């Protein structure tokens, strides 16, 4: 593989499609509590990040056209409010703006702004992580824990591809925070994710 740096001209290797578990996001916030005291109980979009194999833990951050809310149709906006809400402050448009300006425009030669959000919405609809885990009896629980493999296996079975799990630490508890799907350069074909900077094997993973 040729490892290239992102310079804002489409120089990236693949996409990370990142979904987050809102209760974890809100539980470990440091600055201020989430605006909604009862976080959503389903996985929501965090972002679609053009990334490089040479440094997958640091998504591409580059120049390009600034976010223009007029390019997100009212129909798509209504869908994104469910799939891609700002679970912290409740300002959905500002969240979308930040994700496009920081990450999305790195892939502008492949996906324009409208396509970027449409493709993310389609990815979210393709596989319902919340349902996949629920069907495997992996549901939020205050004390039960799972191994990395326990959580990955049903997702891999449903998608035929290996996802990546990311966790956040809350004191001594490792909380499931994000599930990452990886897509090739054109964001059309899902590929296996390389397990880099994912959840640790030990301690076990808590899903609350």
N, C-alpha and C positions, 0 to 999 in steps of 0.2 A: 504493500500500500504506500502511496505517496502522501506524506504528511505535509499539509500546507496550512499556512496561517490565513485567517480571515481578514480581508482588507476592505470589505464592503462591495466587492465586485463578484459575488457569488462564490468566493473561495471557501468552501466548506466541504465536508465529506459525506455527512449524513444528517438526519434529523432525530432529535429526541422529542417525542411527544409525551409530555409530563402531566400526569394527573395527580391531584393531591386529596388527602383525606381531611376535610375541614376541621373536625374536632381536634386533630393533632396540631394543625396549623394554629388554631386558636389557643390551645393549651400551653404551647411553648412560646407564645409571643412575649416579648420583653418590654417593649415600649408602652403599649396600652392594650386593653382588652379588645377583642373583636366587637364590632358594632352590634352583631346579633348574639345575644347571650345563649341562644340555642343553635349551634352550628348545624349546617346541612348534614344529613346522614347518608350522603352518597358522594362518590368520587367526582370531583370537578376538575376542569382544565386549569393547569397552571401556565402552560405555554407550549409552543412548538418552536424548538430551538435548533437552528442550524449549528452543527457541532463538528469538531475535528477529532480524528482518532488519536492525534498526538497529545491532546489535552481535553478529554471528554468531560472532565469535571468542571471545566470553565466554558460555558456556551459562548458561541461567537458573539462579539459585540462590535458593531461596525457602523459606518455611515450609510446614508441613503435617504430616501424621501421620508419626511416626517408623517406621523399619523394624521389622517384626515377622516374624521368621523362621518363625513358625508359619503364616504366610499363604502360604508357598512350599511346595507339596505335595511329598512325597517323590519322586513321579514326575518332577515338573518339576526338583527339585533335582538329581536324577541327570543330567538332560539338561544343565543349566546347568554342571555340573562339567566337561563337555566343551566347551561353547560359550562359557562365560563364566568361565573360571578366573582366579584371581589368579596371574598369571605371575611376579609379583615375590616375594611372601612365601609364597604357597601357601595363604593364608587366604581361601578362596573366600567364606565367609559374610560376613566383614568387608568384603570388596570390594563385594559386593552391597549391603550395608548403606550403605556410603559413597556408592554411585551413586544409591541411592534417596533417601537423606537430602539429598544435594546437588542432585540433578537431578530424579529421578522424581516426587517429591511435588509438583513445580511443575505437573504435568499430572494431578493426582489427580482433578479433576472429569471428566476424559476417560478416564483409565485408573487403576483402583485398583491396589494393589500387585501382586496376583496377575496382573491383566491386563497390567500393565507388563512383568513378566518373561516372561509367555507370549508377548506380542507381540514382544518382543526375540528370543526363541527362534525364533519363526516367521520373522522377518526374516532371521535368520542362516541358517536352512535354505533359504530361498527361492533364494538365489544363493550358490554356493560360490566365493568369490573365488580361493581357492588353486587350484581346478581350472580356473577361467576363465583365469587367467594361465598356468597350466601348458599348457593347450591352445593358447595363443598363443606358446609357447616362452619365456615369461618365468618363469624359475625362479631360485632363489638361486644366485649366482655370485660368486666372490671378486673378479673384475676387470671383468666386463662391466657396461655401464651402458645405461640407456634414457632416452628423452625422456619428458616428462610425457604427451605425446600417445600414445606407444607403449603406456603402461600404461593410460591411460584408455580408449583405443579398444576393446579387447576387452571391457572391463567394460560400456561403453556399448552395444555390440552385443548383449550378453547381456541387459541389463536394459531397454534402450530409453530409459534415462535417463542423464544426465551425473553421474558421481560427483565427489567432491573428494578429492584426494590431499594428505596432510600428511607432511612429512619431519622428520627430526632431523639435526642436524649433528654429525658426529664428525670433529673436526679439519677437513680439507678435503673430506671425503666427505659427500655429501648422501644419507642413507639413507631409503628408503621406510619409513614408520612406520605410517600409518593410511590406510584407505580409508573415506570417509564417503558413506553414502546419505542422501538427504533425503526426508522424508515430510510430507504435509500435516497439518493441525491434528489430525485424528483418528487419525493414525498408520496409515492404511489404504492410501492411495494414494501411490506413490512419485512424486516430482517431481524436476526437475533441480536440482542444487546450484549455487549461485552461487560462482564460484571466488574465494574470499577467504582470504587467509593460507594458501594451499596451498604445495606445493613450488615452488621456483623453476625457471624454464626452464633456467637455467644455474647451476651446473654440472649435468651429467647426473645422473640418479638411479641410485643403486646399490641393489640388492636382494640382501641377503646373509643 
